[in-house]
């Protein structure tokens, strides 16, 4: 008798951004650019560290308006310049709940189509919380790269 593997929740978000793929990619990979958009609505990005190579780490911290500090980090698994990032994702508060994020960026007319796929969530509640956070963060990313 075979055991059925548990399917962990995931989410996929797509966003058309009126900026070149290289500009969108840079916003995800350059600490000084991450500082300009990372986090949910009205959050303040406190730190951004990037070692952009397979096996390299990233770490970002932000503070929400209620004063709570959020710290996330992970390891880059795949990097394709201006097109794809794959990295692990774990909050400092729950490091045992590691998940995986894949960002793909492709040309779309005079802009870029960004697809964010976040998988292997601990449970549906974690997925739903991340969906709201990612939507808000992508709003900030879009505004940041389109204004720059």
C-alpha positions in Angstrom: 0.0 0.0 0.0 1.5 3.4 -1.0 1.2 6.5 1.1 -0.3 9.5 -0.7 2.1 12.5 -0.4 0.7 15.5 1.3 0.2 18.4 -1.1 1.4 21.6 0.5 -0.5 24.8 -0.3 0.9 27.2 -2.9 0.0 30.4 -4.7 0.7 32.0 -8.0 0.4 35.7 -8.7 1.0 37.5 -12.0 1.6 41.2 -12.6 2.2 43.2 -15.7 4.7 45.9 -15.0 5.4 48.9 -17.3 9.2 48.5 -17.0 11.9 46.4 -18.8 12.6 42.9 -17.4 16.1 44.0 -16.5 14.7 46.8 -14.3 12.3 44.5 -12.6 15.0 41.9 -12.0 17.3 44.6 -10.5 14.5 45.6 -8.1 14.6 42.0 -6.7 18.4 41.6 -6.6 20.1 44.9 -5.7 19.9 45.8 -2.0 19.6 49.5 -2.6 16.5 48.9 -4.8 15.0 46.3 -2.5 15.1 49.1 0.2 12.8 51.1 -2.0 9.8 48.7 -2.2 10.0 45.6 0.0 7.3 44.8 2.4 3.6 45.4 2.7 1.7 48.7 2.4 3.2 51.4 4.5 6.0 49.2 5.8 9.5 50.6 6.2 12.4 48.4 4.8 15.1 48.3 7.5 17.8 46.1 5.9 18.4 44.2 2.6 21.4 41.9 2.1 22.0 40.0 -1.1 24.7 37.5 -2.1 23.4 36.9 -5.7 24.8 33.5 -6.6 23.5 29.9 -6.4 23.9 29.0 -2.8 24.2 32.7 -1.8 21.9 34.1 0.9 19.5 37.0 1.0 18.0 38.6 4.1 15.4 41.4 4.4 13.8 43.1 7.4 10.9 45.5 7.4 8.7 47.2 10.0 5.0 47.5 9.7 3.0 50.6 10.8 2.0 48.7 14.0 5.8 48.6 15.0 6.3 44.9 14.3 9.5 43.9 12.7 9.5 41.1 10.2 12.7 39.3 9.1 12.9 36.9 6.2 15.8 35.1 4.6 16.7 32.3 2.2 19.1 30.8 -0.2 19.2 31.3 -4.0 18.8 28.1 -5.8 18.6 29.3 -9.4 19.4 32.7 -11.0 18.9 33.6 -14.7 19.8 37.2 -15.2 16.7 39.4 -16.0 14.5 36.3 -16.2 14.3 34.0 -13.2 15.0 33.7 -9.5 14.4 30.7 -7.3 15.0 31.0 -3.6 14.0 29.4 -0.3 12.0 31.5 2.1 11.9 31.4 5.9 10.8 33.9 8.5 13.1 34.4 11.5 10.2 33.6 13.7 9.4 30.2 12.1 12.7 29.0 10.4 11.4 25.4 10.4 8.6 26.4 7.9 10.8 26.9 4.9 9.0 27.4 1.6 10.2 28.1 -2.0 9.7 31.2 -4.2 10.1 31.2 -8.0 10.0 34.6 -9.7 9.9 34.6 -13.5 10.1 37.8 -15.6 9.5 37.8 -19.3 9.2 40.6 -21.9 5.6 41.7 -22.5 5.2 44.4 -25.1 7.0 47.5 -23.7 7.0 46.1 -20.2 7.4 42.8 -18.3 5.2 40.0 -17.0 6.2 38.9 -13.6 5.0 35.6 -12.2 5.5 34.8 -8.5 5.0 31.2 -7.5 5.3 30.5 -3.8 5.0 26.9 -2.8 5.4 24.4 0.1 3.5 26.5 2.7 3.1 25.1 6.1 -0.7 25.3 5.9 -3.5 27.2 4.1 -3.5 30.0 6.7 0.2 30.7 5.9 -0.6 30.7 2.2 -3.5 33.1 2.6 -1.4 35.5 4.8 1.4 35.4 2.3 -1.0 36.1 -0.6 -2.1 39.3 1.0 1.4 40.3 1.8 2.7 39.5 -1.7 -0.1 41.4 -3.4 0.7 44.5 -1.3 4.4 44.1 -1.9 3.9 43.7 -5.7 1.8 46.9 -5.6 4.9 48.6 -4.1 7.3 46.9 -6.5 5.2 48.0 -9.5 5.0 51.6 -8.3 8.8 51.6 -7.5 10.0 50.4 -10.9 7.6 52.4 -12.9 8.6 55.6 -11.1 12.3 55.0 -11.3 
